[in-house]
Amino acid sequence: MATPQKDGHAEDSGDDAGDGVPEISDPFIQKYLRGRDALISQEQKQRSDHTFRQSLSPVAAEACAIVSRIRDEEQRTVWTSTFEDSLAEDGDGGNIYPGMMFTLAKARMERTRLWRIVRRLPKGALLHAHLDAMVDLDFVFARALATDGMHIHSPDALCTPSALERSSVLFQYSRSASQSAGSIWSPEYQPSALVPLRVAADSFPDGGRAGFLNWIKDRCTITGHESLNHHQGPNAVWQKFQSTFTILGSIIFYEPIFRAYIREMCRQLLDDGVRWVDVRAAFLFQYRREGSETPEEGYEEAIRVFGEEIEHFKASPEGRHFWGARMIWTTLRDLERTKIIESMKHCIAVKTAYPDLIAGFDLVGQEDLGRPLKDLTPELFWFRKRCVEEGIEIPFFFHAGECLGDGDEADQNLFDAMLLGTRRIGHGFSLYKHPLLIDMIKEKKILVESCPISNEILRLTSSIMSHPLPALLARGVPVALCNDDPSILGQGTNGMTHDFWQALQGWKNLGLEGLGALAENSVRWAAFEDQSSQEWVIGIREALFGNGVRASRLKEWRIEWEAFCEWVVAEFGDQADGGDEEAAATP
């Protein structure tokens, strides 16, 4: 009997020949292999990125080949047993592989050549992101501490480990602190009394201001430990996740901080190769003008400032290549009818005042525990009727299928989203289970806003390797990669490089050309301007062969893509098979 070798092939021996075992070079084996290759090639023609691949220029094709070689080489050298041993010693995991859990891989991925390449990639538009979680927390809390009049308060004295971990914490502008408030860290603290933020931070009992920043950032993020505890299920992590927005919203929506926040969001996006963002915000926050202790009654002023700062950034030297941003208005899906109707009325009022800034409407929150779209259809039909009466266009961009269920109400939100005319689907994690819906979504030109790292951190999948997105790409579903809530979920910065890198390293079928197709899709499906349903579909079908804003920006993106590919060839063409000492070192 032949002894198996490490490569899986049996050792050649005279006995094999005597038994009549064919050689790999035999004509009928070669015929089989040609048929096998033809079958794989035939299936790949159904991929959503097939047309993009076929249109690659010679330089782009060379760049894609270089990146594939670097990817394969880094799988052999960067993700090493040495790194595996370091993880095991830390107690965070043992088995190392490309596309492993994001929290464990983040520091390592940011030191690779592949990271340098993906960071430089022109990523087009960000189509799924939530405003409150779009700027790194170091910037947010530095601004809060630097802003005169910022206070902190809580309904409880934050003097026990339990209170520090779970009690509500909010920030608020006020011209003066509460009288006899006491230290918020002591039992003598008066509930909900305003304490000057700088005083509270500097007197934090575990390390002063530095300790305070560590504590408050943990309260506003899914920590590394929490992200790995998948055995606790989605509901537990969603409880922490939703609590972070309340804290951050109480800081961000004070005018001086809000203005700086919007500019920083645009700067960070452009720095990561993102030229446009359709950003979502849940309009339940209290917005205060500079120097005002009284919140605004409506949201017109917040949107006015949002638009003003976008234009200021675009007009600045550093922002001259930024296309801009629009807002997808959202409210929480678990609210009662009167609250949702009230939010819809606010949306219509703001759209009437600032038509260029409101792009659409959505409902957010955990689908498993919130009201399903089926239950919300009376409110949604009312909203659509009111928009027609007002002569305005506010299309739907629904979250749907961000769940693990199969046939339950959350999973069936996908059916309602499609029937209600959504132009894109947020997440669509469970869509791969629905073959008929997949065909209909392709026919209707509905794009899926996929957020792989978010889906992992919020416990829908254990890593990029088990994410269902490759199944959608293989079936021809149009998709764009998005980052969802980067400052909360662990990416830190608000660009999309982490999600793009994970996809490139985790899915061999994708490649740089696949990333290019996903980025182009983001421009093709961005909500640059108001359009009727018919105009929207025509614009998407015509793509860069059309005449409008969409076509113009697709042409701009194509020029960027070609320049990027030329850079890849010039920078990495001679070292595609070489090592990277820094990247290969154990962090």
WOCOR-V825410 format. One record per backbone hydrogen bond with DSSP energy under -0.5 kcal/mol. CO is the residue of the C=O (numbers start at 0). NH is the residue of the N-H. Records with the same first field share a line. If there is no record, write none. Layout:
CO->NH + NH
//
This chain:
1->3
2->10
4->7
8->4
12->16
13->17
14->18
15->20
16->19
22->25
25->28 + 29
26->30
27->31
28->32
29->33
30->34
31->35
32->36
33->37
34->38
35->39
36->40
37->41
38->42
39->43
40->44
41->44
42->45
43->46
46->49
48->52
49->53
50->54
51->54
52->55
56->60
57->61
58->62
59->63
60->64
61->65
62->66
63->67
64->68
65->69
66->70
67->71
68->72
69->73
70->74
71->75
72->76
73->77 + 78
77->79
79->83
80->84
81->85
82->86
83->87
84->88
85->89
86->90 + 91 + 92
87->90
96->99
98->463 + 464
100->103 + 104
101->105
104->108
105->109
107->110
108->111
111->115
112->116
113->117
114->118
115->119
116->120
117->120
120->122
122->124
123->274 + 275
124->126
125->277
127->483
128->279
129->132
130->133
132->486
135->138 + 139
136->140
137->141
138->142
139->143
140->144
141->145
142->146
143->146
145->147
146->149
148->173
149->196
150->171
151->194
152->169
153->191
156->158
159->163
160->164
161->165
162->166
169->152
171->150
177->180
180->189
182->185
183->157
185->188
188->190
189->192
193->177
194->151
195->199
196->200
197->201
198->202
200->203
203->207
204->206
206->209 + 210
207->211
208->212
209->213
210->214
211->215
212->216
213->217
214->218
215->219
217->220
220->222
222->226
223->227
224->227 + 228
225->228
227->229
228->231
229->232
231->235
232->236
233->237
234->238
235->239
236->240
237->241
238->242
239->243
240->243 + 244
241->245
242->246
243->247
244->248
245->249
246->250
247->250 + 251
248->252
250->253
252->254 + 287
253->256 + 257
254->258
255->259
256->260
257->261
258->262
259->263
260->264
261->265
262->266
263->267
264->268
265->269
266->270
267->271
268->271 + 273
269->272
272->122 + 123 + 274
274->322 + 323
275->125
276->278 + 325
277->128
278->327
279->130
280->282 + 329
281->283 + 284
284->286
286->295
287->254
288->291
292->294
298->302
299->303
300->304
301->305
302->306
303->307
304->308
305->309
306->310
307->311
308->312
309->313
310->314
311->315
312->315
315->318
316->319
318->321
323->276
325->278
326->328 + 358 + 359
327->280
328->361
329->282
330->363
331->334
332->370
335->339
336->340
337->341
338->342
339->343
340->344
341->345
342->346
343->347
344->348
345->349
346->350
347->351
348->352
349->353
353->356 + 357
356->326 + 358
358->394
359->328
360->396
361->330
362->398
363->332
365->369
371->374 + 375
372->376
373->376
375->379
376->380
377->381
378->382
379->383
380->384
381->385
382->386
383->387
384->388
385->389
386->390 + 391
387->390
391->393
394->360
395->422
397->425
399->427
400->402 + 429
407->411
408->412
409->400 + 412
410->413
411->414 + 415
412->416
413->417
414->418
415->419
416->421
417->420
422->446
424->426 + 448
425->399 + 427
427->430
429->432
430->433
432->434
433->437
434->438
435->439
436->440
437->441
438->442
439->443
440->445
441->444
444->446
446->424 + 448
447->449 + 479
448->426
449->481
450->454
451->455
452->456
453->457
454->459 + 460
455->458
462->465
463->466
466->469
467->470 + 471
468->471 + 472
469->473
470->474
471->476
472->47 + 475
477->447
479->449
482->484
483->129
484->487 + 488
485->489 + 490 + 491
487->221
490->492
495->499
496->500
497->501
498->502
499->503
500->504
501->505
502->506
505->507
506->509 + 510
509->513
510->514
511->515
512->516
513->517
514->518
515->519
516->520
517->521
518->522
519->523
520->524
522->525
525->527
531->535
532->536
533->537
534->538
535->539
536->540
537->541
538->542
541->544
542->545
547->551
548->552
549->553
550->554
551->555
552->556
553->557
554->558
555->559
556->560
557->561
558->562
559->563
560->564
561->565
562->566
563->567
564->568
565->569
566->570
567->571
568->572
571->574 + 575
574->577
579->583
580->584
581->584
//
